[in-house]
């Protein structure tokens, strides 16, 4: 079945209010948080937590950071692994 050349195209204009990146879903939000942790705060969890407490980062990040902090006690190489994954993603899809 082909597409008629006389078919009408409806153009939809979308406007977005400034929405926190965290509202897009937990997987994408946590990936963004992981990326911020390793690219902005060089994997230093305490610096990221301090930035949240100073109002420089979103307060919703604290739950993620607390989870990462607990996991670090069991997985000491977690931040290194996150950094590797973020780097691989950037290499494949642009930084």
C-alpha positions in Angstrom: 0.0 0.0 0.0 1.6 3.3 -1.0 1.2 6.8 0.3 -0.8 9.2 -1.8 1.1 12.3 -2.8 -2.0 14.3 -2.1 -2.1 13.1 1.5 -2.3 16.0 4.0 0.4 16.4 6.5 -0.7 17.7 9.9 2.0 19.7 11.7 1.7 19.7 15.4 3.5 22.3 17.4 4.6 21.3 20.9 5.6 23.6 23.6 7.4 22.4 26.7 7.6 24.1 30.0 10.9 23.8 31.7 10.5 20.3 33.2 13.1 18.7 35.4 14.9 15.9 33.6 13.8 13.6 36.4 10.2 13.6 35.2 11.1 11.6 32.1 11.2 8.3 33.9 13.4 6.6 36.5 15.8 4.9 34.1 16.6 8.0 32.2 16.7 10.1 35.3 19.1 7.7 37.0 21.3 7.6 33.9 21.4 11.4 34.0 22.3 11.3 37.7 25.1 8.8 37.0 26.4 10.9 34.2 26.4 14.0 36.5 28.2 12.0 39.2 31.1 11.0 37.0 31.4 14.0 34.6 30.6 16.9 36.9 31.6 15.6 40.3 34.4 13.3 39.1 32.8 10.4 40.9 32.9 12.1 44.3 29.6 11.3 45.9 30.1 13.7 48.8 30.6 16.7 46.4 27.4 15.8 44.6 25.5 15.5 47.9 26.9 18.9 49.0 25.8 20.5 45.8 22.2 19.2 46.3 22.2 20.5 49.9 23.4 23.9 48.6 20.6 24.0 46.1 22.9 23.6 43.1 21.4 20.2 42.1 17.9 18.8 42.4 16.9 17.6 45.8 15.3 14.5 44.1 18.8 13.3 43.4 19.4 12.5 47.1 17.6 9.1 47.0 19.7 8.0 44.1 22.9 9.2 45.8 22.0 7.4 49.1 21.4 4.2 47.1 24.8 4.6 45.4 26.4 5.3 48.7 25.0 2.1 50.2 26.0 0.1 47.2 29.6 1.4 47.3 30.2 -0.4 50.5 29.4 -3.7 48.8 30.7 -2.7 45.3 33.8 -0.5 45.8 34.3 -0.3 42.0 30.8 0.9 41.3 31.7 4.5 40.4 34.5 3.2 38.1 31.9 1.0 36.4 29.5 3.8 36.0 32.2 6.0 34.5 33.1 3.3 32.0 29.4 2.9 31.0 28.9 6.6 30.6 32.1 6.8 28.6 31.0 4.0 26.3 27.6 5.6 25.8 29.2 8.9 24.9 31.7 7.3 22.5 28.8 5.5 20.6 26.2 8.3 20.6 28.1 11.5 21.0 29.0 13.4 24.1 
